[in-house]
Amino acid sequence: MKKDLNEIAKYEVAISKKYGKEAIQHPKSDWTDEKEEEYQQQIRELHQKEIKYREKNEKVEVDGILVSKKLFSRDEDRVCPVCSSYSFELRDNVYMTKFDCCFKCYIQWIEGRENRWKSGWRPTKKGIKL
């Protein structure tokens, strides 16, 4: 089928009137080396953002359950080694760092007896009431 060049020209004129001359120009007519370099830089930045997003939302399997990996990178030691309770309390961070236990265990087993704790004494599992 032969294209009617006059009909194509009519369409181009109508599109140009409605949307402007840029709508009928070839995309490469305005393209320069600077624009190409800027475009390539934007592609690299987008790629880096995608990598960070994937890492942030990556899931790992723990006992058959998918858990966000970012939960493991911030506060790994949220379980008290003494009473095995899991804590979301901010005050437990201090005691976990200094005494390797939660606030409740600090009050029950360490307060006033820091030297004994630092020397290595720990309560027996029988002595700990869960």
C-alpha positions in Angstrom: 0.0 0.0 0.0 1.4 3.3 -1.1 1.4 6.1 1.5 -0.2 9.3 0.5 2.4 12.0 1.4 -0.2 14.8 1.3 -2.3 12.9 3.9 0.7 12.4 6.1 1.5 16.1 5.8 -2.1 17.0 6.9 -1.7 14.8 10.0 1.6 16.5 10.8 0.2 20.0 10.5 -2.8 19.0 12.7 -0.6 17.5 15.4 1.7 20.5 15.2 -1.2 22.9 15.7 -2.6 21.0 18.6 0.6 19.9 20.4 3.4 22.2 19.1 6.3 21.7 16.7 8.2 19.5 19.2 5.5 16.8 18.8 6.4 16.2 15.1 10.2 16.4 15.4 12.5 13.4 15.3 13.7 12.6 18.9 17.3 12.7 17.9 17.1 16.2 16.3 17.6 17.9 19.7 20.0 15.3 21.2 23.6 16.4 22.0 26.6 14.7 23.5 26.0 16.6 26.7 22.4 15.3 26.9 23.6 11.8 26.2 26.2 12.0 29.1 23.5 13.5 31.4 21.1 10.6 30.5 23.8 8.0 31.1 24.5 9.6 34.5 20.8 9.5 35.4 20.7 5.8 34.4 23.7 5.0 36.7 22.1 6.9 39.6 18.8 5.1 39.1 20.7 1.7 39.0 22.3 2.6 42.4 19.0 3.5 43.9 17.5 0.2 42.7 20.4 -1.7 44.3 19.9 0.1 47.6 16.1 -0.5 47.5 16.6 -4.2 46.8 19.1 -4.5 49.7 16.7 -2.7 52.0 13.8 -4.9 51.2 15.6 -8.2 50.9 14.0 -11.0 52.8 15.8 -14.0 54.4 14.2 -17.2 55.5 14.3 -17.9 59.3 12.7 -21.2 60.4 10.5 -21.3 57.3 9.3 -17.6 57.6 10.5 -14.8 55.4 11.8 -11.9 57.5 13.1 -8.5 56.3 16.9 -8.6 56.3 17.0 -5.0 57.7 15.7 -6.3 61.0 18.9 -8.3 61.5 21.3 -5.5 60.6 20.2 -3.0 63.3 19.8 -4.8 66.6 21.0 -8.3 66.4 21.1 -8.9 70.1 17.5 -8.3 71.2 17.1 -11.6 73.0 18.3 -11.6 76.6 20.9 -14.5 77.1 19.8 -14.8 80.7 16.0 -15.1 80.6 15.6 -15.6 76.8 13.0 -12.8 76.5 12.8 -10.6 73.4 12.8 -6.9 74.1 11.8 -3.9 72.1 12.6 -1.5 75.0 15.2 1.1 74.4 16.4 1.0 78.0 17.4 -2.6 77.5 20.0 -1.5 74.9 22.2 0.0 77.7 22.0 -3.1 79.8 22.6 -5.4 76.8 25.7 -3.5 75.9 27.1 -3.2 79.4 26.0 -6.4 81.2 24.7 -8.6 78.4 21.2 -8.9 79.8 17.9 -7.1 79.8 16.7 -4.5 82.3 14.6 -7.0 84.3 17.6 -9.3 84.7 19.8 -6.4 85.7 17.3 -5.5 88.5 16.9 -9.1 89.6 20.5 -10.4 89.3 23.0 -7.6 89.0 22.0 -4.4 90.7 24.3 -4.1 93.8 26.3 -7.1 92.7 28.1 -5.9 89.6 31.5 -7.3 90.7 30.1 -10.8 91.0 28.5 -10.5 87.5 31.7 -9.2 85.9 33.6 -12.0 87.5 31.5 -14.5 85.4 28.7 -15.5 87.8 25.3 -16.3 86.1 22.0 -17.6 87.5 21.1 -21.2 86.8 18.2 -22.0 84.6 16.3 -23.4 87.6 16.7 -20.0 89.4 15.3 -18.1 86.4 11.5 -17.8 86.4 10.1 -17.2 83.0 
